[in-house]
Amino acid sequence: MEKKIKVYTDGGARGNPGPAAGGIVIFDEDGKLLAIDAKYFGNTTNNQAEYQALELAIKLLIKRNITGRILCYLDSELAVKQLKGEYKVKNSGIARVKEKIDGLLKTFQSIEFIHVRREENKFADKLVNVILDAREKL
């Protein structure tokens, strides 16, 4: 039986568009922290930051050779519906990032996108705010 890998990602922009960042937290099925990362994306929109954070997470999974049944938790219902193919991606910038993500997803046997409320995504959300707060102080 494949082990479950829980990937929490969040992206956010202050100003939309504005300064943006992404946060990633990856746990195994027992709740053990496997990886954590965060990145400043420059000026972009909330939706673009959500996708960039997910792309960063998938690349991190590949780099660390983390495999199993991948469960990706995002607090953006729009992004989840687009990733599942329920909604079309109309923004060309997001479409390009989604195309990259779709190519990377072929690496995994099983990957699922799940919408969660913000409070269930608190660690990734906190990372976004830590990065953006730090950038404001520079």
Backbone as JSON, one array per atom type, in Angstrom:
{
  "sequence": "MEKKIKVYTDGGARGNPGPAAGGIVIFDEDGKLLAIDAKYFGNTTNNQAEYQALELAIKLLIKRNITGRILCYLDSELAVKQLKGEYKVKNSGIARVKEKIDGLLKTFQSIEFIHVRREENKFADKLVNVILDAREKL",
  "N": [[0.84, -1.18, 0.0], [0.55, 2.19, -0.86], [2.24, 4.9, 0.71], [0.77, 7.79, 2.21], [1.3, 11.09, 1.28], [1.18, 14.28, 2.44], [0.7, 17.39, 1.17], [0.85, 20.73, 1.71], [0.09, 23.79, 0.35], [0.38, 27.31, -0.18], [-0.3, 30.47, -1.56], [0.1, 33.96, -1.78], [-0.71, 37.42, -2.27], [-0.05, 40.76, -1.51], [-2.03, 43.31, -2.13], [-2.78, 42.53, -4.67], [-2.71, 42.8, -7.88], [0.5, 42.5, -6.25], [3.27, 42.51, -3.92], [4.27, 39.18, -3.58], [4.2, 35.79, -2.3], [5.01, 32.33, -1.61], [4.21, 29.39, 0.28], [5.18, 26.19, 1.52], [4.5, 23.05, 2.94], [5.29, 19.8, 3.81], [4.16, 16.67, 4.79], [4.44, 13.29, 6.09], [2.27, 10.37, 6.22], [2.05, 9.91, 8.91], [2.26, 12.33, 10.07], [4.79, 13.34, 10.27], [7.16, 15.81, 9.62], [8.38, 16.32, 6.44], [9.41, 18.11, 4.58], [9.93, 21.63, 4.07], [9.35, 24.83, 2.74], [9.68, 28.14, 1.39], [9.06, 31.02, -0.62], [9.77, 34.15, -2.12], [7.95, 35.77, -4.63], [7.94, 38.13, -6.06], [6.16, 40.83, -7.68], [2.9, 39.94, -8.21], [-0.27, 38.25, -8.78], [-2.75, 36.96, -6.42], [-3.79, 34.46, -7.33], [-1.84, 33.68, -9.21], [0.31, 33.38, -7.48], [-0.59, 31.24, -5.93], [-0.45, 29.11, -7.78], [2.3, 29.18, -8.4], [3.37, 28.47, -5.94], [2.44, 25.84, -5.72], [3.77, 24.69, -7.91], [6.42, 24.97, -7.0], [6.3, 23.25, -4.8], [5.84, 20.73, -6.01], [8.17, 20.44, -7.51], [9.95, 20.3, -5.38], [9.15, 17.88, -4.17], [9.93, 16.11, -6.21], [12.71, 16.62, -6.35], [13.53, 15.77, -3.82], [12.91, 13.17, -4.01], [10.45, 12.18, -3.04], [7.87, 10.06, -2.78], [4.7, 8.36, -3.3], [1.23, 8.25, -2.44], [0.16, 11.21, -3.35], [-1.27, 13.92, -1.78], [-2.52, 16.96, -2.3], [-3.13, 19.89, -0.65], [-4.91, 22.81, -0.88], [-5.94, 26.17, -0.22], [-7.29, 27.58, -2.06], [-10.1, 27.51, -3.75], [-10.71, 27.99, -6.41], [-8.26, 27.45, -7.76], [-7.99, 24.68, -7.2], [-10.27, 23.63, -8.51], [-9.61, 24.32, -11.13], [-7.24, 22.86, -11.47], [-8.23, 20.3, -11.34], [-9.62, 20.25, -13.66], [-12.22, 21.09, -13.75], [-12.85, 23.76, -14.04], [-11.97, 26.15, -16.53], [-8.74, 27.54, -17.26], [-8.28, 30.83, -17.65], [-6.49, 32.96, -17.6], [-3.51, 33.82, -19.14], [-0.92, 33.79, -18.04], [-1.19, 32.18, -15.76], [-2.05, 29.88, -17.04], [0.29, 29.08, -18.35], [1.93, 28.37, -16.17], [0.36, 26.33, -15.1], [0.52, 24.5, -17.17], [3.21, 23.76, -16.99], [3.11, 22.56, -14.46], [1.33, 20.44, -14.99], [2.97, 18.91, -16.68], [4.99, 18.16, -14.88], [3.51, 16.61, -13.14], [3.28, 14.14, -14.26], [5.29, 12.62, -13.27], [4.4, 11.41, -11.0], [2.53, 8.63, -9.69], [0.11, 8.81, -8.39], [-1.81, 11.54, -7.65], [-3.59, 14.06, -5.99], [-5.86, 16.79, -5.74], [-7.03, 18.87, -3.23], [-9.44, 20.93, -1.81], [-9.2, 23.01, 1.01], [-10.18, 24.74, 4.0], [-8.87, 27.94, 5.01], [-7.95, 27.87, 7.68], [-7.2, 25.24, 7.93], [-4.93, 25.16, 6.56], [-2.87, 26.37, 7.82], [-0.05, 26.33, 8.35], [1.34, 26.61, 5.87], [0.19, 29.01, 5.07], [1.13, 30.7, 7.09], [3.86, 30.72, 6.49], [3.85, 32.15, 4.06], [3.09, 34.69, 4.99], [5.22, 35.25, 6.75], [7.36, 35.52, 4.94], [6.43, 37.7, 3.37], [6.13, 39.69, 5.35], [8.79, 39.95, 6.14], [9.92, 40.93, 3.77], [8.68, 43.41, 3.64], [9.99, 44.75, 5.65], [12.47, 45.2, 4.67]],
  "CA": [[0.0, 0.0, 0.0], [1.33, 3.42, -0.96], [2.12, 5.83, 1.83], [0.16, 9.07, 1.87], [2.12, 12.28, 1.47], [0.3, 15.44, 2.51], [1.39, 18.59, 0.71], [0.07, 21.95, 1.92], [0.69, 24.95, -0.31], [-0.39, 28.54, -0.17], [0.31, 31.62, -2.2], [-0.66, 35.16, -1.48], [-0.17, 38.7, -2.71], [-0.58, 41.93, -0.82], [-2.36, 44.33, -3.12], [-3.42, 41.74, -5.73], [-1.34, 42.29, -7.73], [1.41, 43.14, -5.33], [4.31, 41.6, -3.44], [3.66, 37.85, -3.41], [5.06, 34.71, -1.81], [4.39, 31.02, -1.49], [4.68, 28.54, 1.36], [4.98, 24.75, 1.29], [4.79, 22.16, 4.06], [5.04, 18.42, 3.37], [4.14, 15.7, 5.89], [4.08, 11.92, 5.75], [0.94, 10.01, 6.73], [2.09, 9.91, 10.37], [2.39, 13.7, 10.53], [6.2, 13.71, 10.35], [7.54, 16.84, 8.66], [9.36, 15.86, 5.46], [10.04, 19.25, 3.9], [9.3, 22.93, 4.25], [10.0, 25.82, 1.89], [8.92, 29.36, 1.13], [9.77, 31.82, -1.62], [9.21, 35.42, -2.55], [7.71, 35.69, -6.07], [7.9, 39.44, -6.7], [4.8, 41.35, -7.83], [2.0, 39.08, -8.97], [-1.61, 38.15, -8.18], [-2.97, 35.83, -5.5], [-3.94, 33.2, -8.07], [-0.54, 33.29, -9.76], [1.12, 32.92, -6.36], [-1.07, 29.89, -5.58], [0.11, 28.17, -8.75], [3.75, 29.14, -8.26], [3.65, 27.71, -4.73], [2.24, 24.43, -6.04], [4.89, 24.27, -8.77], [7.57, 24.84, -6.12], [6.11, 22.03, -3.99], [6.01, 19.54, -6.86], [9.61, 20.34, -7.8], [10.59, 19.86, -4.14], [8.87, 16.44, -4.06], [10.78, 15.41, -7.19], [14.11, 16.79, -5.93], [13.77, 14.95, -2.62], [12.47, 11.8, -4.33], [9.34, 11.85, -2.15], [6.84, 9.4, -3.58], [3.57, 7.8, -2.58], [-0.04, 8.84, -2.85], [0.34, 12.62, -3.05], [-2.5, 14.66, -1.53], [-2.18, 18.39, -2.28], [-4.16, 20.68, 0.0], [-4.84, 24.24, -1.2], [-7.13, 26.89, 0.25], [-7.88, 28.28, -3.2], [-11.07, 26.64, -4.42], [-10.57, 28.21, -7.85], [-7.09, 26.69, -8.24], [-8.3, 23.25, -7.13], [-11.2, 23.29, -9.6], [-8.87, 24.42, -12.39], [-6.3, 21.74, -11.52], [-9.03, 19.09, -11.59], [-10.24, 20.36, -14.97], [-13.63, 21.48, -13.63], [-12.9, 25.12, -14.56], [-10.9, 26.48, -17.47], [-7.81, 28.59, -16.87], [-8.41, 31.88, -18.67], [-5.33, 33.84, -17.53], [-2.41, 33.2, -19.89], [0.21, 33.56, -17.14], [-1.52, 31.0, -14.95], [-2.1, 28.74, -17.96], [1.67, 28.63, -18.57], [2.39, 27.67, -14.97], [-0.41, 25.08, -15.02], [1.08, 23.59, -18.17], [4.44, 23.23, -16.37], [2.69, 21.66, -13.38], [0.79, 19.22, -15.63], [4.11, 18.12, -17.14], [5.66, 17.6, -13.7], [2.63, 15.63, -12.48], [3.48, 12.82, -14.89], [6.28, 11.93, -12.44], [3.73, 10.73, -9.89], [1.47, 7.67, -10.03], [-1.16, 9.21, -7.78], [-1.8, 12.88, -7.07], [-4.96, 14.54, -5.82], [-5.95, 18.18, -5.28], [-8.13, 18.95, -2.27], [-9.67, 22.26, -1.26], [-9.38, 23.09, 2.46], [-10.34, 26.1, 4.52], [-7.61, 28.6, 5.38], [-7.46, 27.42, 8.99], [-6.6, 23.9, 7.77], [-3.71, 25.37, 5.78], [-2.24, 27.43, 8.61], [1.41, 26.36, 8.3], [1.74, 27.2, 4.59], [-0.26, 30.4, 5.13], [2.06, 31.41, 7.98], [5.11, 30.92, 5.74], [3.62, 33.25, 3.12], [3.1, 35.94, 5.75], [6.58, 35.48, 7.25], [8.15, 36.03, 3.81], [5.95, 39.04, 3.0], [6.47, 40.61, 6.45], [10.24, 40.19, 6.07], [10.18, 41.79, 2.6], [8.23, 44.77, 3.97], [10.95, 45.37, 6.56], [13.73, 45.48, 3.95]],
  "C": [[0.89, 1.25, 0.0], [1.14, 4.29, 0.28], [1.53, 7.14, 1.33], [1.12, 10.2, 2.22], [1.17, 13.48, 1.41], [1.1, 16.71, 2.22], [0.45, 19.78, 0.89], [0.79, 23.1, 1.24], [-0.23, 26.15, -0.17], [0.41, 29.61, -0.88], [-0.54, 32.83, -1.9], [0.07, 36.4, -1.96], [-0.82, 39.8, -1.89], [-0.78, 43.03, -1.85], [-3.06, 43.74, -4.33], [-3.67, 42.52, -7.03], [-0.52, 43.13, -6.75], [2.49, 42.17, -4.93], [3.68, 40.26, -3.07], [4.7, 36.83, -2.96], [4.27, 33.41, -1.77], [5.01, 30.25, -0.34], [4.29, 27.1, 1.11], [5.35, 23.99, 2.55], [4.38, 20.75, 3.63], [5.2, 17.48, 4.57], [3.94, 14.29, 5.34], [2.75, 11.59, 6.42], [0.88, 9.97, 8.26], [2.23, 11.32, 10.96], [3.83, 14.16, 10.69], [6.52, 14.71, 9.24], [8.65, 16.31, 7.75], [10.1, 17.01, 4.8], [9.24, 20.51, 4.16], [10.07, 23.92, 3.35], [9.08, 27.02, 1.74], [9.75, 30.2, 0.18], [9.01, 33.1, -1.9], [9.1, 35.38, -4.07], [7.77, 37.04, -6.79], [6.45, 39.91, -6.78], [3.98, 40.46, -8.74], [0.64, 39.06, -8.27], [-1.68, 36.98, -7.2], [-3.02, 34.51, -6.25], [-2.62, 32.74, -8.66], [0.37, 32.77, -8.66], [0.7, 31.53, -5.9], [-0.44, 28.84, -6.49], [1.63, 28.06, -8.62], [4.16, 28.35, -7.01], [3.49, 26.21, -4.99], [3.37, 23.9, -6.92], [6.15, 24.06, -7.93], [7.49, 23.56, -5.29], [6.36, 20.77, -4.81], [7.48, 19.34, -7.22], [10.38, 19.86, -6.57], [10.36, 18.37, -3.91], [9.8, 15.65, -4.99], [12.23, 15.45, -6.75], [14.46, 15.89, -4.75], [13.35, 13.49, -2.81], [11.39, 11.32, -3.35], [8.22, 11.3, -3.02], [5.75, 8.85, -2.68], [2.3, 8.36, -3.18], [-0.01, 10.3, -2.4], [-1.03, 13.3, -2.93], [-2.11, 16.13, -1.36], [-3.36, 19.18, -1.74], [-3.91, 22.16, -0.29], [-6.08, 24.92, -0.66], [-7.74, 27.76, -0.84], [-8.81, 27.31, -3.94], [-10.97, 26.77, -5.94], [-9.41, 27.38, -8.41], [-7.38, 25.19, -8.24], [-9.22, 22.84, -8.27], [-10.52, 23.37, -10.96], [-7.91, 23.24, -12.54], [-7.0, 20.42, -11.81], [-9.69, 19.11, -12.96], [-11.71, 20.73, -14.93], [-13.86, 22.89, -14.15], [-11.75, 25.3, -15.54], [-10.01, 27.55, -16.85], [-7.83, 29.63, -17.98], [-7.21, 32.82, -18.71], [-4.13, 33.16, -18.18], [-1.19, 32.92, -19.01], [0.0, 32.33, -16.28], [-1.54, 29.75, -15.83], [-0.69, 28.19, -18.22], [2.2, 27.86, -17.37], [1.66, 26.35, -14.81], [0.12, 24.05, -16.0], [2.38, 22.96, -17.65], [4.09, 22.21, -15.3], [2.17, 20.36, -13.97], [1.91, 18.32, -16.12], [4.83, 17.44, -15.98], [4.83, 16.5, -13.04], [2.79, 14.23, -13.06], [4.5, 11.98, -14.13], [5.61, 11.05, -11.39], [2.66, 9.77, -10.38], [0.12, 8.14, -9.53], [-1.01, 10.59, -7.15], [-3.21, 13.43, -7.09], [-4.9, 15.98, -5.3], [-7.21, 18.33, -4.44], [-8.23, 20.38, -1.75], [-9.9, 22.15, 0.24], [-9.6, 24.54, 2.85], [-8.98, 26.63, 4.97], [-7.06, 28.08, 6.71], [-6.86, 26.02, 8.94], [-5.29, 23.97, 6.99], [-2.81, 26.38, 6.5], [-0.72, 27.48, 8.5], [1.91, 27.01, 7.0], [1.36, 28.68, 4.56], [0.7, 31.24, 5.97], [3.38, 31.69, 7.26], [4.99, 32.07, 4.75], [3.74, 34.58, 3.86], [4.47, 36.26, 6.34], [7.45, 36.09, 6.15], [7.72, 37.46, 3.47], [6.25, 40.08, 4.08], [7.96, 40.97, 6.4], [10.58, 41.11, 4.91], [9.77, 43.24, 2.88], [9.25, 45.5, 4.84], [12.27, 45.72, 5.88], [13.79, 46.88, 3.43]]
}
